[in-house]
Amino acid sequence: MKSLRNFSIPFTGLKLGKHQFEYIINDAFFNEFEYSLVKKANLNCQVELERQETMIILNFQITGTIDANCDRCLAQYPQQVDIHEQQVAKFSEEEIGEDEEIIVLTKNDHEINIAGLIYEYINVALPFITVCDNEGKTSFCDKEMLDSLNKLSANTEQNEQADPRWDALKKIK
């Protein structure tokens, strides 16, 4: 957790206006999260913090590559990411409802830790199905693995058609 302390921004001494922060997101960052889907990455995170009288607006821009596994051939490939997100933190003593996406900062808070936000933005930006091939444009997929999978799927269909027990069961109706 020591490496995540670098992601705390002390806002009490900041003047009103915009302030820039830059972070490098790599393997050490994701090792801090026990069940992280991402294990290896090379990302650059730029954070623009706009301090106002009653709130802080955080604008995130995260770019770079994440090592992902192809769901088709299981090969590892670099997945490009370009993330733009915004988070609002409001100075208040009242609790805001859970359904609103606003961070509440009390008078006792003097810094804001953005590690959890960065982690969440990166994981949400990952595609649900990761495929290293763009359907014929650039061939990243492992040809041997795809051939083996096609061979196995073809054999499965032939075995199903050749089995006479299924024909006998269909006649029972």
C-alpha positions, -999 to 999 in steps of 0.1 A, spaced: 0 0 0 30 23 2 31 29 -35 -6 40 -34 3 69 -11 19 86 -41 -16 90 -54 -28 112 -26 -32 149 -35 -31 173 -6 -56 200 -15 -55 222 16 -25 242 5 -36 246 -31 -47 279 -44 -80 283 -63 -76 274 -99 -62 246 -120 -33 224 -110 -16 196 -130 -4 162 -117 11 133 -137 14 97 -127 30 66 -142 8 35 -139 27 3 -142 28 -33 -128 36 -21 -92 3 -2 -91 -18 -32 -101 1 -55 -77 -14 -34 -48 -49 -46 -58 -53 -83 -49 -79 -94 -75 -69 -71 -104 -78 -81 -139 -49 -61 -151 -14 -74 -142 9 -55 -166 5 -20 -180 24 10 -192 1 40 -187 5 77 -183 -22 94 -161 -26 132 -163 -49 147 -137 -61 183 -138 -74 194 -104 -95 225 -104 -99 239 -69 -130 260 -64 -146 275 -32 -171 247 -27 -157 218 -47 -128 201 -65 -132 190 -101 -108 162 -112 -103 156 -149 -84 123 -157 -67 115 -190 -51 80 -190 -33 67 -221 -10 38 -229 -12 1 -232 -24 -28 -211 -12 -64 -216 -44 -83 -223 -51 -119 -232 -69 -126 -264 -102 -145 -258 -98 -162 -292 -62 -176 -292 -51 -169 -256 -21 -149 -268 -10 -119 -248 -11 -86 -268 -9 -48 -260 -44 -33 -257 -44 5 -263 -65 26 -239 -74 63 -240 -96 72 -210 -111 106 -203 -131 108 -170 -142 135 -146 -149 133 -109 -164 159 -86 -155 162 -49 -177 186 -28 -169 202 5 -198 194 28 -206 182 63 -239 165 50 -240 131 36 -251 130 -1 -272 100 -13 -253 70 -24 -268 72 -59 -250 104 -67 -214 101 -80 -199 129 -59 -172 125 -33 -179 143 -1 -149 160 17 -154 171 53 -134 198 70 -112 171 85 -101 159 51 -69 175 38 -60 152 9 -78 131 -17 -65 97 -28 -72 90 -65 -56 55 -67 -91 38 -64 -105 61 -91 -77 54 -115 -80 17 -109 -117 18 -115 -115 38 -147 -89 15 -162 -108 -17 -154 -141 -3 -167 -124 8 -199 -112 -27 -208 -133 -44 -235 -156 -71 -223 -143 -94 -250 -106 -89 -259 -95 -100 -293 -60 -93 -307 -71 -97 -344 -90 -71 -363 -107 -96 -386 -79 -99 -412 -63 -65 -410 -33 -73 -388 -27 -109 -379 -18 -110 -342 -38 -141 -334 -17 -173 -329 -24 -193 -362 -14 -226 -346 -39 -221 -318 -67 -211 -341 -60 -241 -364 -62 -264 -334 -94 -249 -322 -110 -251 -357 -98 -288 -360 -114 -296 -326 -146 -279 -334 -149 -296 -367 -143 -330 -351 -170 -323 -325 -196 -316 -352 -187 -348 -371 -189 -369 -340 -223 -356 -332 -236 -364 -367 -221 -399 -368 -236 -410 -334 -267 -432 -342 -279 -431 -306 -291 -396 -311 -312 -406 -341 -328 -434 -321 -337 -409 -293 -353 -385 -318 -377 -413 -330 -391 -418 -294 -415 -388 -298 
